Amino acid sequence: MTRKRWAVVIALAAVLSLVALAWVTTEHDRRLDRHVRQTLERYEQAFARDGARAAPAPAAPVLQVPFVPFVEKVIVHHDGRTLTAEFTGARATGPCGADYPARAVESEHAAVIVVEERPHEGGRVCSAMGYLRQVTVRLSSPLGSRTVLEVKSGMPVPVDLAE
């Protein structure tokens, strides 16, 4: 095969790889967004039925999307709009580390903090040791009496006020 044909084959393989990666990423994002909407809808239904005592049924099934850590606790800052979520994740630096972009999705009576893991390098063997990590998100309006829900389980998360 000539050099020109090899270049075309390699370019075509690269394009197909990017298309496959975009489809997988898009499908992951669609599943996660659908789950977030269902979590908020389930809570709003429970709130309509039970008022402030609303206790949503756990998500069934619990979200099985990789790279979405379980939020263990949320701290509400003095402005009422800034929330810090605590979770166990990878270390912050190095090849076994990860970044954690986060966003808040809100409804009238609840907010969900969506944290996604972005590993620094794939395919490495790393220890299973977890590290306490935090991310901060900002709500469009103060949390007030709204409940913060954990995205994977759909259940309320313990909330503390900042000191």
Secondary structure, 3 states (H helix, E strand, C coil): CCHHHHHHHHHHHHHHHHHHHHHHHHHHHHHHHHHHHHHHHHHHHHHHHHHHHCCCCCCCCCCCCCCCCCEEEEEECCCCCEEEEEEEECCCCCCCCEECCEEEEECCCEEEEEECCEECCCCCCCCCCCEEEEEEEECCCCCCCCEEEECCCCCECCEEECC
